[in-house]
């Protein structure tokens, strides 16, 4: 195979390569910025049978927390689990010295929920997926949590 040929990968190989690439990019970013404090962050809620019914995952790095996934099983939505997940992530982010929490969501994924908790819409990539938007939201330490408690969550 020529050195410049691209080999397409199967699912397991894709996950392995993604992990490898994430490590290489973290190394580059750390060298470029001087921040080498990256740490994974995750939390979950389980039901009585031990099944995961809600969770989040992401990382902290360079004074920012980025949540990659936030999910609550449909059966348990509207019961405060999403709020509890974000509050747990925010608390850990504060302990790690983060000034904000950012996340990507879609236009059809509970926009009022995020806005109510102080996650402002910062950017939208229209047409991702087709007919919808991919939205970058960020917490505002001055406003986060005010809608429900009257005081900033930060």
C-alpha positions, 0 to 999 in steps of 0.5 A: 500500500502506498504511504499516502493511501487512505485506509477506511476503518470499521467501527472498533478501529474508528474508536481506537483511532479517535482516541489516538487522534484525541491524544495527539491533538491534546499534546499539540494544544498543550504545547501551544497553550501551556495548559496541560491540566486536561481531565475527563469528567463524567457523571451518571444516575442509575435506577434501582436495577443499576441501569443508567438513566441519565448521564454526562461526559466531557472534560476540563482543560485550560479553565473551561469545561466542555460537555460532550454528551448530556442525556436523560432517558425519556421516561425520566425527563422533567423530573430534575435529573438534567438539572442535577447533571448540569449542577454536578458538572458545574460544581466539579468545573468550579473545583477545577478552576473553570470559568465556564461550561460549554456544550454542543446541542441541536436545535431540537434538543431541549433549548428552553431547558438549557436557556432556563439554566443560563446556557446562552446560545453563542453560535449556530451551525445551520443545516447540521443536520439538514433542517436543524442547527448544531448550537454551541451553548455556554454558561454565563457565570453571572446568570447561570441558575438565576431563573430557578433560584434567583442567585447565580449557580457560580 
